[in-house]
Amino acid sequence: MVTKPRYDYLIPGDSIGEGDTSVLYDFLPPDLAETAFENLRKEVKWNTMTHRGGEVPRLVAVEGRILEDGSYPIYRHPADESPPLLPFSPTIERIRQHVEDLLHEPVNHVLIQHYRSGADYISEHSDKTVDVVRGSKIVNVSLGAKRVMTLRTKKDALVDSSAEPDAANSSGPKRVVHRVPLPHNSVFVMGLQTNARWLHSIRTDKRPISEKDAAELFMNSERISLTFRTIGTFLTRGETYIYGQGATGKVREEAKPVVYGGPKAEELLAAFGAENHGSDFDWDAHYGGGHDVLHFRPMQG
């Protein structure tokens, strides 16, 4: 028996986060929506990824647009190493075109994540924006089982004393919580103001099958998430040099050698931490000068 929802959920047409964020249902045309999940399971080269030595609870892959000179976009976030970027697969390319039609701006990078069951999750965080083109949008397309995106204002943000206390932290200070169901073929468009002031997550869902609805059980409770971004930082062929918005060399001719681990990695990780915790994060102070770190551990000889 499916239980009555415990919380109020936000749906298409509702204001989400800072008002620059929205969700839409039935995003892709039926012919693509019906085949995309199974096609992606076969097309995508899935990888495990580690963070601080532990395996993250989902499978991941990265695809993007490779430039004529072999350079390609890089999205950096706190992970020991990221999977290699491959060209857009056929199904991803079709979905990407619909994302660009929605945004009226290009996207050149996608992080693909496979939540194998309700036990897989992603902890709350803000997306790291050192490489994300300023003023762009972050777009998440959901395929397969419905999961809930939970957004919470950061601890340092002013909160509404009448806001619903978060069940995961009921004894702490009240923080505004928005819960957004993401069923199959939905698209979640997040503005960078919401990313700056709110954390977001997909929490683990270990409820028994009897308590879940048909949308949550769709595709055997598996979900594939596609996060499209417009990236302004690039690696050269062979990931030897880095340039662009988030690097010290801002154009191809100023590309600098990639840094692996060490003090520079600690500096970027500290900036990531500041972005995760501060609602008034100063992008120029933390990222403006650029960082040439690629991986956060030294290369193994």
N, C-alpha and C positions, 0 to 999 in steps of 0.2 A: 504493500500500500504506500503510495507516494504521499509524503507528509506535506503539510502546508508550509510555504516558505516562511522562514524565521525573520527575514529582513525585507525591506523594500528594495526593489531593483530598478535601475535606470534603463530606459529603452530608447529607441529612436525618437528624436524630438526633444528629449530631456537635455538640460544643461549639465555638462559634466566637467569636473575640475574647475578650472578658471574660466570656463565658458568658451575656450578655444578647442574643445575636444568633443567628439560625437561618435555615435555608433549607428551603423546602417545594417539592415538585414537584406537578404536576397541580393547580394552584391554582384556576383558573377552570373552570366547568362546560364540557363538551365543545362545546356549541353556541356559546358565546362564544369559547372558545379557538380554534376553527376559523376564525372570521371576523374576530377582533379586529385582527390584523396588517394585513390588506388594508383594513379599514374605517378604521383610524387613518391609513394612508398617504393616504387620500382626505379624511378629515374634518379633520385637524389642519392648521393654518396654519403651515407650517414656515418657520423663519427661520435666517439665519446670525447668529452672535454673535461679537463681537470681545473680546479681552483683551489689554491693552497694545498695541493697534493691530493685532494679528494675528487672523486668523479662526480660531476653534476648530475642531478636526477632527471635526465632527459637526453635524447640523442640530438645532435646538432649538425648543421652543414652551413656553408657559406657560398653564395654565388654572387656574381656581379658582372658589370660591363668592363671588358678588357679593352684598353685603348690600342691604337694602331702601333705605338712604339712598345707595347707589352706592359705598360704601366697599368695598375688596377687599384680600385678604391680599397681603403683599409678602415675598418671600424674597430677601435680599441676599447676594451673594457677589462675589468679585473679577471683575468684568466691566466693560468700559467703559460699556455699557448693556445692559439686559435686554429681551427681546421683550415686547410688550404682553400683559397678562393678558386672556384671553378666557374666557367662561363654559365650564363643562364641556361637551364635545361628547357626543353620545349614547352612544358606545361608552365613553368615559372615565367617564361617569356610571355606567354599569353596572359597570365594573371597580371604581370607587370604592366602591360599595355592598358589594362583596365584601371589599375592604380593611377597611372599617369593621366588618364582621361578624367578621373575623379579629382585629382589635385590640380590639374593644368600646370604641372611642373614635372621635370624629369626625376626619376629615381634610378640609382646606379648600383644598388647593393641590397642584398636580402640575407637576413639571418633566418635559417629554417630550423625549427625545433619540433621534435616528435615526442609528445607526451604519451607514453606507452600505456598508461592506465591512470586512474585517479590518484595513485600514489606519487606520480611524477609531478613536479612543481617547479616554480622559480620564486626565490625569496624576494621580498619587497626591496625596491631599488629605484633610483632615477637613472634613466639612460644617460650614458656618458656622452657629452656633446663636444668634446675636443675636436672630433672629426666630422660632426654633423653640420652641414651648411646652415649658417645662422638664418633664422626666419623660415626655415622649411618645416615640414610636418613629418611625423613618424607614423607609419601606417601598418597596422597588424591585421592580416587576413586570417580567419579561422576556418579550418576544414575539419570535419569529423565531429567528435563528441563535444557537447556544450560544456564549457568551463566558465567560471566567473572571474573577471578581472576586478580585483579589489584595489581601490585607490585610497590612500590616507594622507592627510596633510602631514608635513614634517613636524617634528617635535618643537622646533623653534618658531613655527608659524602661530599667529594669533588664531585662536579657535573660538567657535561659538559655544558658549556654555550650555546651550540647549541641544547641541548636536548629540547624535546617538553615540554612546560610548562604544569603543571597539571591544568585541567579546574577547579578543586575544589579549587585551590589556585593560580589563575592566576596572582595575584598581588604580590605574595611572591617570594622568590628565586626559581630559576628553580631546579627541582629535576628530575632525570631520572625516567621515567614511562614505565613499561612493562605491557601490557594487554594480558591476555591469556584466550581465550574462552575454557570452559570446557563442551563440549557436553556430552550427554548420553554415557556411557561406555568409558570414557576417564580416564587417570591416570596422575596425576601431581606429579612428583618426585622432592622434594626440598632438596638440600644440605644445610648443616648447615652454610656454608659461606654465602649463599644467605639469610638464615634466620637471620644471624648476621648483615648484612649490609642493608637489605631491610625490609620494612613493607609490609604486604599483607592483602588483604581484599576482601570480596564479597559485593559490594555496592548495595544499594537498587535500584530497577529498576521498576519505576512506569509508564513507557511508556504505552500508550494504546495498546491494542491487535493488532490494525491495523498496528502498527509499528514494530511488532515482527515477526521473521521468524518461520518456523515450528519447528526447534530444540528448540527454546525458549518457544514454546507453548506445547511442548511434555509433557505428563503426567499432563495435566492441569496446566502447569507452576510450578509444584512442583519439588523440587530437594532433593535427599538424598545424603549426603556427608559422606564418610568414611575416617577418617584420622588415618592411621596405624603408630604406632611408636614402636621402640625398647626401652623399659623402664628398667632402672637399679635400681629403688627404689621400695621397697615393704612394704606393710602392712601385719601384722599377722592377723590370723583369728579374727574377731570381731573388727578390726581396732584399737587395743589397743596399739600395738608397731609398730615402723617403723625402717627400716634398708636399707642399700644399698648406691648407688652412691650419692644420694642427701640428705642423712640423716647423723647424727653425728656418728652413728654406722654403719660401712661399710659392716659388714657381719651379718648373722642371729644371731650368738651368742652374738653380741654387740647391738642388737636391744634396742631402748630406747622408753619410753612411748610417745605417741602422744601428741602434744601440741595443745590446742584450743584457738585461739585468743591471745590477750595481746601483750606485747612488742616484743616477738619473731615473731608474725605474722606481725607486722609493719616492722620488719627488713627484712623479706622475701618479703613483698610487695614492699619495697624500692628497693630491688635487682631486682625484676620483672620490676619496672619502669626504672631502669638503663639499663636493657637489651633491653627494648622497645625503648629507645631513643639513645643509644650509639652504633656507628658502631664498636668501639674498645672495646666493653664490655670485662672485665677481668673475665672470668668464675671462675678461681681459687680463686680470691680475694672475689668474691661475693657468690660463691656456694661451693667452695672446702671444707670448714670446715663442711658443712652439716647443714641442717635445719630439725627440727622434727615437724614442724607445718603441720597440716592437713587442718583444716578449719580456716577461717580468722575472725570468730566471736566466742566468747565463747559459749560453750554448754549451752543450756537452761535447767535449773533444773526442 
